[in-house]
């Protein structure tokens, strides 16, 4: 439309004007549509003035529509992306003791849903579609290759508490583990492995825990076949599908009333209907089914089973 009005305007000024050259006609169209008007007076013939009015109205309308649409086309998506990226970056910069999830595949997606409302986390993935899916669920996320050091830094690896790398390629998980361990000596690293031979390499690279989905799935199926009731119980506990049963862990600090107290003195089972399943000591050793005379120590981690409300009352009474 703008091009048609411009051509018609040039031809009109050339034909209607007494001594307008093609250059003069082009000049008149440009200064008319742009409303610059360099000392242009209105002593032209009536038909010339009427024609100029038409050119101004149509020209400015077409110009405004054209350039407005062009600017919107160019900058609207860019601006939205930029503002969204800045909001995401500011949100990540505020995180402390958070979880970094490398890979928003099937495992990462389930993990992020499980952590929602329980722990702060940020997702890293190189696939824009997976990142858009994460954004639609209001998760903090970064588009990038998690094997790159700069991307891990943007995710706040130096401030993070835990990093999970669940990429399909074992080599990428080894590289991410090695890079993250170099950037943060204290971070807990949980890595995925597809091949048994990779487990040792991940440990050497600095992984604290290595999970093998294939092995876990196979063991669970074997348990379903040989010990179906046990499998049902573990499934209820692990997937939180049974609201009356929860397996939780409690860390004993210096102010906890349980420090120096025996299992019998807590009366966990009789008064609170809470079962102390195991105790993990500060040196990492696990003590299953502690007897009644077992004494709790500072930094012990108690694994208790019971109704969520009962566990909450048990923690409140003992200042945990």
C-alpha positions as a Markdown table, in Angstrom:
| # | Residue | x | y | z |
|---|---|---|---|---|
| 1 | Unk | 0.0 | 0.0 | 0.0 |
| 2 | Unk | 2.8 | 2.4 | 0.9 |
| 3 | Unk | 4.6 | 1.7 | -2.3 |
| 4 | Unk | 1.4 | 2.2 | -4.4 |
| 5 | Unk | 0.7 | 5.5 | -2.7 |
| 6 | Unk | 4.3 | 6.6 | -3.3 |
| 7 | Unk | 4.2 | 5.8 | -7.0 |
| 8 | Unk | 0.8 | 7.4 | -7.5 |
| 9 | Unk | 2.0 | 10.5 | -5.7 |
| 10 | Unk | 5.1 | 10.8 | -7.8 |
| 11 | Unk | 3.1 | 10.4 | -11.0 |
| 12 | Unk | 0.5 | 12.8 | -9.8 |
| 13 | Unk | 2.9 | 15.6 | -8.9 |
| 14 | Unk | 4.7 | 15.1 | -12.2 |
| 15 | Unk | 1.5 | 15.3 | -14.2 |
| 16 | Unk | -0.4 | 18.0 | -12.2 |
| 17 | Unk | 2.6 | 20.2 | -11.5 |
| 18 | Unk | 3.5 | 22.8 | -14.0 |
| 19 | Unk | 7.3 | 22.5 | -13.8 |
| 20 | Unk | 7.8 | 19.5 | -11.6 |
| 21 | Unk | 10.6 | 17.1 | -12.7 |
| 22 | Unk | 10.6 | 13.5 | -11.6 |
| 23 | Unk | 13.1 | 14.4 | -8.9 |
| 24 | Unk | 10.8 | 17.3 | -7.7 |
| 25 | Unk | 7.9 | 15.0 | -7.7 |
| 26 | Unk | 9.8 | 12.4 | -5.6 |
| 27 | Unk | 10.9 | 15.2 | -3.2 |
| 28 | Unk | 7.3 | 16.4 | -2.8 |
| 29 | Unk | 6.0 | 12.9 | -2.0 |
| 30 | Unk | 8.7 | 12.3 | 0.6 |
| 31 | Unk | 8.3 | 15.7 | 2.4 |
| 32 | Unk | 4.5 | 15.4 | 2.3 |
| 33 | Unk | 4.2 | 11.9 | 3.7 |
| 34 | Unk | 6.9 | 12.5 | 6.3 |
| 35 | Unk | 5.3 | 15.9 | 7.2 |
| 36 | Unk | 8.6 | 17.6 | 7.0 |
| 37 | Unk | 7.4 | 20.2 | 4.5 |
| 38 | Unk | 10.6 | 22.4 | 4.2 |
| 39 | Unk | 8.9 | 25.9 | 3.8 |
| 40 | Unk | 6.4 | 24.4 | 1.4 |
| 41 | Unk | 3.6 | 26.9 | 0.8 |
| 42 | Unk | 0.0 | 26.3 | -0.3 |
| 43 | Unk | -0.1 | 28.7 | -3.4 |
| 44 | Unk | -0.6 | 25.7 | -5.7 |
| 45 | Unk | -3.7 | 25.2 | -7.8 |
| 46 | Unk | -6.8 | 23.8 | -6.0 |
| 47 | Unk | -6.4 | 20.4 | -7.6 |
| 48 | Unk | -2.8 | 20.3 | -6.5 |
| 49 | Unk | -3.8 | 21.2 | -2.9 |
| 50 | Unk | -6.5 | 18.6 | -2.9 |
| 51 | Unk | -4.2 | 16.0 | -4.3 |
| 52 | Unk | -1.6 | 16.8 | -1.5 |
| 53 | Unk | -4.2 | 16.4 | 1.2 |
| 54 | Unk | -5.1 | 12.9 | -0.1 |
| 55 | Unk | -1.4 | 12.0 | -0.3 |
| 56 | Unk | -0.8 | 13.2 | 3.3 |
| 57 | Unk | -3.8 | 11.2 | 4.7 |
| 58 | Unk | -3.2 | 8.0 | 2.8 |
| 59 | Unk | 0.6 | 8.3 | 3.0 |
| 60 | Unk | 0.8 | 8.8 | 6.7 |
| 61 | Unk | -1.7 | 6.1 | 7.4 |
| 62 | Unk | 0.1 | 3.6 | 5.2 |
| 63 | Unk | 3.5 | 4.7 | 6.6 |
| 64 | Unk | 2.4 | 4.4 | 10.2 |
| 65 | Unk | 0.9 | 0.9 | 9.6 |
| 66 | Unk | 3.9 | -0.3 | 7.6 |
| 67 | Unk | 6.7 | 0.9 | 9.9 |
| 68 | Unk | 4.7 | 0.0 | 13.1 |
| 69 | Unk | 4.2 | -3.5 | 11.8 |
| 70 | Unk | 7.8 | -3.8 | 10.9 |
| 71 | Unk | 9.0 | -2.6 | 14.2 |
| 72 | Unk | 6.6 | -5.0 | 16.0 |
| 73 | Unk | 7.7 | -7.9 | 13.9 |
| 74 | Unk | 11.4 | -7.2 | 14.6 |
| 75 | Unk | 11.3 | -6.3 | 18.2 |
| 76 | Unk | 8.3 | -7.8 | 19.8 |
| 77 | Unk | 9.7 | -11.3 | 20.1 |
| 78 | Unk | 13.2 | -10.1 | 20.9 |
| 79 | Unk | 11.9 | -7.8 | 23.7 |
| 80 | Unk | 9.7 | -10.6 | 25.2 |
| 81 | Unk | 12.6 | -13.0 | 25.1 |
| 82 | Unk | 15.0 | -10.4 | 26.6 |
| 83 | Unk | 12.6 | -9.5 | 29.4 |
| 84 | Unk | 11.9 | -13.2 | 30.1 |
| 85 | Unk | 15.6 | -14.0 | 30.2 |
| 86 | Unk | 16.3 | -11.1 | 32.6 |
| 87 | Unk | 13.6 | -12.2 | 35.0 |
| 88 | Unk | 14.9 | -15.8 | 34.8 |
| 89 | Unk | 18.4 | -14.7 | 35.4 |
| 90 | Unk | 17.4 | -12.5 | 38.4 |
| 91 | Unk | 15.5 | -15.5 | 39.9 |
| 92 | Unk | 18.5 | -17.8 | 39.5 |
| 93 | Unk | 20.9 | -15.2 | 41.0 |
| 94 | Unk | 18.7 | -15.2 | 44.2 |
| 95 | Unk | 19.0 | -19.0 | 44.7 |
| 96 | Unk | 21.0 | -20.5 | 47.5 |
| 97 | Unk | 21.5 | -24.2 | 48.4 |
| 98 | Unk | 19.4 | -25.1 | 45.4 |
| 99 | Unk | 19.3 | -28.1 | 43.0 |
| 100 | Unk | 20.6 | -28.0 | 39.5 |
| 101 | Unk | 18.9 | -30.4 | 37.1 |
| 102 | Unk | 21.0 | -31.1 | 33.9 |
| 103 | Unk | 18.6 | -32.4 | 31.3 |
| 104 | Unk | 14.8 | -32.0 | 31.2 |
| 105 | Unk | 14.1 | -35.4 | 29.7 |
| 106 | Unk | 11.8 | -38.0 | 31.2 |
| 107 | Unk | 13.8 | -38.3 | 34.4 |
| 108 | Unk | 14.4 | -34.6 | 34.8 |
| 109 | Unk | 10.7 | -33.8 | 34.2 |
| 110 | Unk | 9.6 | -36.2 | 36.9 |
| 111 | Unk | 12.3 | -35.0 | 39.3 |
| 112 | Unk | 11.3 | -31.3 | 38.8 |
| 113 | Unk | 7.7 | -32.2 | 39.5 |
| 114 | Unk | 8.7 | -34.0 | 42.7 |
| 115 | Unk | 10.8 | -31.1 | 43.9 |
| 116 | Unk | 8.1 | -28.5 | 43.2 |
| 117 | Unk | 7.3 | -26.9 | 46.6 |
| 118 | Unk | 10.0 | -28.8 | 48.4 |
| 119 | Unk | 13.2 | -27.4 | 47.2 |
| 120 | Unk | 14.4 | -24.6 | 44.8 |
| 121 | Unk | 15.9 | -25.8 | 41.6 |
| 122 | Unk | 17.0 | -24.7 | 38.1 |
| 123 | Unk | 16.8 | -26.7 | 34.9 |
| 124 | Unk | 19.5 | -26.7 | 32.2 |
| 125 | Unk | 18.7 | -28.1 | 28.7 |
| 126 | Unk | 19.8 | -27.4 | 25.2 |
| 127 | Unk | 16.4 | -28.3 | 23.6 |
| 128 | Unk | 14.3 | -25.1 | 23.3 |
| 129 | Unk | 11.1 | -27.2 | 23.3 |
| 130 | Unk | 11.9 | -28.8 | 26.7 |
| 131 | Unk | 12.8 | -25.4 | 28.1 |
| 132 | Unk | 9.5 | -24.0 | 26.9 |
| 133 | Unk | 7.8 | -26.9 | 28.7 |
| 134 | Unk | 9.7 | -26.1 | 31.9 |
| 135 | Unk | 8.7 | -22.4 | 31.6 |
| 136 | Unk | 5.1 | -23.3 | 31.1 |
| 137 | Unk | 5.3 | -25.0 | 34.5 |
| 138 | Unk | 6.9 | -21.9 | 36.0 |
| 139 | Unk | 10.3 | -23.5 | 36.6 |
| 140 | Unk | 13.5 | -21.6 | 36.5 |
| 141 | Unk | 15.5 | -22.8 | 33.5 |
| 142 | Unk | 18.4 | -22.0 | 31.2 |
| 143 | Unk | 18.9 | -22.9 | 27.5 |
| 144 | Unk | 22.4 | -24.1 | 27.1 |
| 145 | Unk | 24.8 | -27.0 | 27.1 |
| 146 | Unk | 25.4 | -28.2 | 30.7 |
| 147 | Unk | 28.8 | -29.6 | 29.7 |
| 148 | Unk | 30.0 | -26.0 | 29.3 |
| 149 | Unk | 31.5 | -24.4 | 32.4 |
| 150 | Unk | 29.9 | -20.9 | 31.8 |
| 151 | Unk | 26.4 | -22.5 | 31.7 |
| 152 | Unk | 26.9 | -24.2 | 35.0 |
| 153 | Unk | 28.2 | -20.9 | 36.5 |
| 154 | Unk | 25.0 | -19.1 | 35.3 |
| 155 | Unk | 23.0 | -21.8 | 37.1 |
| 156 | Unk | 24.8 | -20.9 | 40.3 |
| 157 | Unk | 26.8 | -24.1 | 40.7 |
| 158 | Unk | 29.1 | -22.4 | 43.2 |
| 159 | Unk | 26.0 | -21.8 | 45.5 |
| 160 | Unk | 24.1 | -25.0 | 44.8 |
| 161 | Unk | 23.6 | -27.8 | 47.2 |
| 162 | Unk | 23.0 | -30.6 | 44.8 |
| 163 | Unk | 23.5 | -31.3 | 41.1 |
| 164 | Unk | 21.7 | -34.0 | 39.1 |
| 165 | Unk | 23.0 | -34.9 | 35.7 |
| 166 | Unk | 20.6 | -37.1 | 33.8 |
| 167 | Unk | 21.6 | -36.8 | 30.1 |
| 168 | Unk | 21.3 | -39.8 | 27.9 |
| 169 | Unk | 25.0 | -39.9 | 27.0 |
| 170 | Unk | 27.3 | -41.3 | 29.8 |
| 171 | Unk | 30.2 | -39.2 | 28.4 |
| 172 | Unk | 28.3 | -36.0 | 29.0 |
| 173 | Unk | 27.4 | -37.0 | 32.5 |
| 174 | Unk | 31.0 | -37.7 | 33.3 |
| 175 | Unk | 32.1 | -34.4 | 31.9 |
| 176 | Unk | 29.4 | -32.4 | 33.8 |
| 177 | Unk | 30.3 | -34.2 | 37.0 |
| 178 | Unk | 34.0 | -33.4 | 36.6 |
| 179 | Unk | 33.3 | -29.8 | 35.8 |
| 180 | Unk | 30.8 | -29.3 | 38.6 |
| 181 | Unk | 33.2 | -30.9 | 41.1 |
| 182 | Unk | 36.0 | -28.5 | 40.1 |
| 183 | Unk | 33.7 | -25.5 | 40.5 |
| 184 | Unk | 32.3 | -26.6 | 43.8 |
| 185 | Unk | 34.1 | -29.0 | 46.1 |
| 186 | Unk | 31.1 | -29.4 | 48.5 |
| 187 | Unk | 28.2 | -29.9 | 46.1 |
| 188 | Unk | 26.4 | -33.2 | 46.2 |
| 189 | Unk | 26.5 | -34.7 | 42.7 |
| 190 | Unk | 24.0 | -37.4 | 41.6 |
| 191 | Unk | 24.7 | -38.8 | 38.1 |
| 192 | Unk | 22.9 | -41.1 | 35.8 |
| 193 | Unk | 24.6 | -44.0 | 34.1 |
| 194 | Unk | 23.4 | -46.3 | 31.4 |
| 195 | Unk | 26.3 | -48.7 | 31.3 |
| 196 | Unk | 27.8 | -50.5 | 34.4 |
| 197 | Unk | 31.3 | -49.5 | 33.3 |
| 198 | Unk | 30.5 | -45.8 | 33.6 |
| 199 | Unk | 29.7 | -46.1 | 37.3 |
| 200 | Unk | 33.4 | -46.2 | 38.2 |
| 201 | Unk | 34.2 | -43.3 | 35.9 |
| 202 | Unk | 31.5 | -41.2 | 37.5 |
| 203 | Unk | 32.8 | -41.9 | 40.9 |
| 204 | Unk | 36.3 | -41.0 | 39.9 |
| 205 | Unk | 35.0 | -37.8 | 38.4 |
| 206 | Unk | 33.5 | -36.8 | 41.7 |
| 207 | Unk | 29.9 | -38.2 | 41.7 |
| 208 | Unk | 28.5 | -38.9 | 45.2 |
| 209 | Unk | 25.7 | -41.1 | 44.0 |
| 210 | Unk | 25.2 | -42.9 | 40.7 |
| 211 | Unk | 21.8 | -44.2 | 39.6 |
| 212 | Unk | 21.2 | -46.7 | 36.8 |
| 213 | Unk | 17.6 | -46.5 | 35.7 |
| 214 | Unk | 17.8 | -49.8 | 33.9 |
| 215 | Unk | 19.1 | -51.7 | 37.0 |
| 216 | Unk | 16.6 | -50.0 | 39.3 |
| 217 | Unk | 13.8 | -50.9 | 37.0 |
| 218 | Unk | 14.9 | -54.5 | 36.7 |
| 219 | Unk | 15.3 | -54.9 | 40.4 |
| 220 | Unk | 11.9 | -53.5 | 41.0 |
| 221 | Unk | 10.3 | -55.9 | 38.5 |
| 222 | Unk | 12.2 | -58.8 | 40.2 |
| 223 | Unk | 10.9 | -57.7 | 43.5 |
| 224 | Unk | 7.3 | -57.6 | 42.1 |
| 225 | Unk | 7.7 | -61.2 | 40.9 |
| 226 | Unk | 9.4 | -62.7 | 44.0 |
| 227 | Unk | 8.2 | -60.4 | 46.8 |
| 228 | Unk | 5.1 | -58.7 | 45.6 |
| 229 | Unk | 3.9 | -57.4 | 49.1 |
| 230 | Unk | 7.4 | -55.9 | 49.7 |
| 231 | Unk | 7.3 | -54.3 | 46.3 |
| 232 | Unk | 3.9 | -52.8 | 47.1 |
| 233 | Unk | 5.1 | -51.4 | 50.4 |
| 234 | Unk | 8.2 | -49.8 | 48.8 |
| 235 | Unk | 6.1 | -48.4 | 46.0 |
| 236 | Unk | 3.7 | -46.8 | 48.5 |
| 237 | Unk | 6.6 | -45.2 | 50.4 |
| 238 | Unk | 8.7 | -44.1 | 47.5 |
| 239 | Unk | 5.8 | -42.7 | 45.4 |
| 240 | Unk | 3.8 | -41.2 | 48.2 |
| 241 | Unk | 0.6 | -42.8 | 46.8 |
| 242 | Unk | -0.5 | -43.8 | 50.3 |
| 243 | Unk | -1.3 | -40.6 | 52.3 |
| 244 | Unk | -1.2 | -42.4 | 55.7 |
| 245 | Unk | 2.4 | -43.6 | 55.4 |
| 246 | Unk | 5.6 | -41.6 | 54.9 |
| 247 | Unk | 9.2 | -42.3 | 55.2 |
| 248 | Unk | 11.0 | -39.2 | 56.3 |
| 249 | Unk | 14.5 | -38.2 | 57.5 |
| 250 | Unk | 15.3 | -36.0 | 60.5 |
| 251 | Unk | 18.7 | -34.5 | 61.1 |
| 252 | Unk | 19.6 | -33.9 | 64.8 |
| 253 | Unk | 21.2 | -30.5 | 65.5 |
| 254 | Unk | 22.9 | -29.3 | 68.6 |
| 255 | Unk | 19.6 | -27.9 | 70.0 |
| 256 | Unk | 17.6 | -31.1 | 69.5 |
| 257 | Unk | 16.2 | -32.7 | 72.6 |
| 258 | Unk | 16.9 | -36.1 | 71.1 |
| 259 | Unk | 20.7 | -35.8 | 71.5 |
| 260 | Unk | 21.8 | -38.1 | 74.2 |
| 261 | Unk | 18.4 | -39.8 | 74.4 |
| 262 | Unk | 17.8 | -43.5 | 73.7 |
| 263 | Unk | 15.2 | -44.9 | 71.3 |
| 264 | Unk | 13.3 | -46.3 | 74.3 |
| 265 | Unk | 13.1 | -42.9 | 76.0 |
| 266 | Unk | 11.6 | -41.2 | 73.0 |
| 267 | Unk | 8.6 | -43.5 | 73.2 |
| 268 | Unk | 8.3 | -42.9 | 69.4 |
| 269 | Unk | 6.2 | -46.0 | 68.8 |
| 270 | Unk | 4.0 | -45.9 | 71.9 |
| 271 | Unk | 3.3 | -42.1 | 72.1 |
| 272 | Unk | 3.7 | -40.9 | 68.5 |
| 273 | Unk | 3.1 | -44.1 | 66.4 |
| 274 | Unk | 6.4 | -43.4 | 64.7 |
| 275 | Unk | 8.8 | -46.2 | 63.8 |
| 276 | Unk | 12.6 | -45.4 | 63.8 |
| 277 | Unk | 13.7 | -47.5 | 60.8 |
| 278 | Unk | 17.4 | -46.6 | 60.8 |
| 279 | Unk | 20.0 | -44.1 | 61.9 |
| 280 | Unk | 22.8 | -42.7 | 59.7 |
| 281 | Unk | 25.7 | -41.4 | 61.7 |
| 282 | Unk | 27.9 | -38.4 | 60.8 |
| 283 | Unk | 30.6 | -40.8 | 59.5 |
| 284 | Unk | 28.2 | -42.1 | 56.9 |
| 285 | Unk | 27.6 | -45.5 | 58.6 |
| 286 | Unk | 24.0 | -46.7 | 58.5 |
| 287 | Unk | 22.4 | -48.5 | 61.6 |
| 288 | Unk | 19.2 | -50.3 | 60.7 |
| 289 | Unk | 16.5 | -51.1 | 63.2 |
| 290 | Unk | 18.3 | -49.6 | 66.2 |
| 291 | Unk | 17.6 | -51.3 | 69.5 |
| 292 | Unk | 15.9 | -49.7 | 72.4 |
| 293 | Unk | 19.2 | -48.8 | 74.1 |
| 294 | Unk | 20.6 | -47.0 | 71.1 |
| 295 | Unk | 21.6 | -43.4 | 72.0 |
| 296 | Unk | 21.2 | -40.6 | 69.4 |
| 297 | Unk | 24.1 | -38.2 | 68.8 |
| 298 | Unk | 24.6 | -34.8 | 67.2 |
| 299 | Unk | 24.4 | -34.8 | 63.3 |
| 300 | Unk | 22.7 | -38.2 | 63.3 |
| 301 | Unk | 20.0 | -38.6 | 60.7 |
| 302 | Unk | 16.9 | -40.5 | 61.8 |
| 303 | Unk | 14.8 | -42.3 | 59.2 |
| 304 | Unk | 11.3 | -42.6 | 60.6 |
| 305 | Unk | 8.1 | -44.1 | 59.2 |
| 306 | Unk | 4.6 | -43.1 | 60.1 |
| 307 | Unk | 1.7 | -40.8 | 59.3 |
| 308 | Unk | 2.9 | -37.3 | 58.2 |
| 309 | Unk | 1.0 | -35.6 | 61.1 |
| 310 | Unk | 2.5 | -38.0 | 63.6 |
| 311 | Unk | 6.0 | -37.4 | 62.3 |
| 312 | Unk | 5.4 | -33.6 | 62.5 |
| 313 | Unk | 4.3 | -33.8 | 66.1 |
| 314 | Unk | 7.3 | -36.0 | 67.0 |
| 315 | Unk | 9.6 | -33.4 | 65.5 |
| 316 | Unk | 7.9 | -30.5 | 67.2 |
| 317 | Unk | 8.0 | -32.1 | 70.6 |
| 318 | Unk | 11.7 | -32.8 | 70.4 |
| 319 | Unk | 12.6 | -29.4 | 69.0 |
| 320 | Unk | 13.7 | -30.7 | 65.6 |
